Amino acid sequence: MSNIKKFFVGLKYPFKGFSFIFLYPELSKIVVVQLLLNIITFIIIFSSSFYIFVRWLNALFSYGVHWYNHFFYYFALILGIAVVLIISVLFSGILSGLLGGGLNSRLSEKTEEIYKKMNKRVEIGFIEGLIRDLSYELKNLLLIIFIFVLLIIINLLPVIGTILFTIITFFYSLYAITFKYLDYVMESRKFGFRKKITTVWKSGPFFMGFGLSALLLFLIPIVNFLAHATCIIGGTILYIDEIEK
């Protein structure tokens, strides 16, 4: 399969999750609880982050009398909204996952049971699920912080820094989103954190297609509140269909 075909194959998997949600009541029950948690955490994180960003932007830029003052202000505003949205998606997913006490893991495992027609697994308890999700959500958070510190350093480079920052941030965002939603199925296979990182990276065009499609889902109003569950289901199926084999 060519890399271009792999990219387009990766694009379709987040959308596959929607059909699973409505076809299987076992998944719907988990998704409803997740939906409520996602709405609450996303609104809190996005509104507070956006307020802080706008205040910082207004302090940094002045409109001035020249047209280019307006241009740079609105360009920075649009770029900032995109970054705040990505950050809100990632962190609201982490927070709602922790509050859900293993709901994300159960959704991924239940999806695999249905998709592979497996026998029912022994369901993990609230405490066990909470500890499991807390462990790898914190690792994800540390990785995100580490990468963004590096990106800030890159952005300080004269002339080329801003260009590199924009390009790397975009591709890293696709990688980070895909990593997050493949994490649950890899965790069920007891992968170490390093193996998870290399597995997603080696998937190449799959992670770029999946990440872009997932990002677009999060940009669609109302749909974005179901996107988290949809991407967990889609990521699980993508791993089974294309990466594990």
C-alpha positions, 0 to 999 in steps of 0.5 A, a space after each residue: 500500500 502506497 503512503 498516499 493510500 495509507 494517509 487516506 485510509 487513516 482519514 476514514 477511521 475516526 468517522 467509523 467510530 460514529 457508526 459503532 456508537 449507534 449500532 452497539 448499545 454497549 458502547 452507547 452507555 459508556 459514550 453518554 457518560 463520556 459526553 457529559 464529562 467532555 462537555 464540562 471539561 472542554 468548556 472550562 479549559 477552552 474558556 479559561 485558556 482563550 480568556 488568558 490568551 486574548 488578554 496576553 495578545 492585547 497586551 502584546 499587540 497594539 492596533 496602531 494606525 497601519 494596516 499591517 498592525 491589524 493584519 498581524 493581530 488577526 493572524 496571531 488571533 486565528 493561529 492562537 485560537 487554533 492552538 488553544 483549541 488543540 490544547 483544550 482538546 488534549 487536556 480536556 480529554 486527559 481530565 475527563 479520562 481521569 474523572 471517568 475512572 477508566 471509561 476510556 480503557 473500557 470503551 477501547 476494550 469493549 470496541 475490540 471485543 465487538 470488532 473481533 467477536 472476542 469473549 467478554 473480558 473481565 471488566 476492570 474496576 473503578 480504582 484499577 481503571 483510574 490508576 491505569 488511565 492516570 498513569 499513561 495520561 500523566 505520561 502523555 502530559 509530560 511528553 506534550 509539555 516536553 515537546 512544546 518547550 522544545 518548540 518554544 526554543 525553536 521559535 526563538 531562532 531568528 527568521 526561520 524559527 517561526 516557520 519551523 515552529 508552525 510546521 513542526 507544531 502542526 505535524 506534532 499535533 497530528 502525532 499527539 492526537 493519534 498517539 492519544 487515541 491509539 494509547 488505549 489499545 496499546 495499553 491493553 497489550 502492555 506496551 511500554 511507553 517507548 514502544 508506544 511512541 515508536 509504534 505510532 511514529 512508524 505508522 507514518 501516513 496512518 497517523 497523519 491521516 487519522 490525526 487530521 481527520 480527528 482534528 477536523 471532527 473537533 473543529 465541528 460544533 456539537 460533533 466535537 463533543 462526541 469526537 473523543 469517544 469516536 476517536 477512541 473507537 476509530 483508533 482501536 479499529 485502526 490499530 487492529 486493521 492496519 498497524 497490528 498486522 
